[in-house]
Amino acid sequence: MLKKISKLPFSGTPEQEARLQAVIAECSGDKSLLMHVMQQAQGIYGYLPFEVQAIIADGMDIPLEHIYGVSTFYAQFALAPKGKYNVSVCLGTACYVKGAQDVLEKVMDELKIGSGECTSDGLFSIEACRCIGACGLAPVMMINDDVYGNLSPAQIPGILEKYRNN
């Protein structure tokens, strides 16, 4: 599955860049610390947009293509920001057979974004995942740490409304 690149404009602050530059300065002499620098960068920004990858590439003297390759290879790295409420819809076998794809499509329709994207107000993001570990409740969706099971598409608007009003 290809990772989505953010459609939202990059909005990093000078303070965030200073923090990242400090991490890079500590590690710049050792290219084996690239993963550490990328993890720290994601902690600072919440994701790894192109602009942050370019800062890392310049500071670590590593080709940008390599940084991008690492960020797309490892599932821990995100190329798009996560919303305040991250919606994860399980598409594992048990969920899929019980209609999880319809649930995912309803979530995307309600939020007007695709999987891997974030709403322009930063409130919601959506991701399809392979297993939440609640197969007996299939189909299952999580919003941050809240688990919703035995879902139907008709339940989605009401569930999302709770978070919109929160």
ABEGO torsion letter per residue (X at the ends): XBBBBBABBBABBAAAAAAAAAAAAAAAABAAAAAAAAAAAAAAAGBBBAAAAAAAAAAAGBBAAAAAAAAAABAABBABBBBABBBBBBABAAAAAAGAAAAAAAAAAAAGBBBGBBBAAGABBBBBBABAGBAAAOBBBBBEABBBBGBBAAAAAAAAAAAAAX
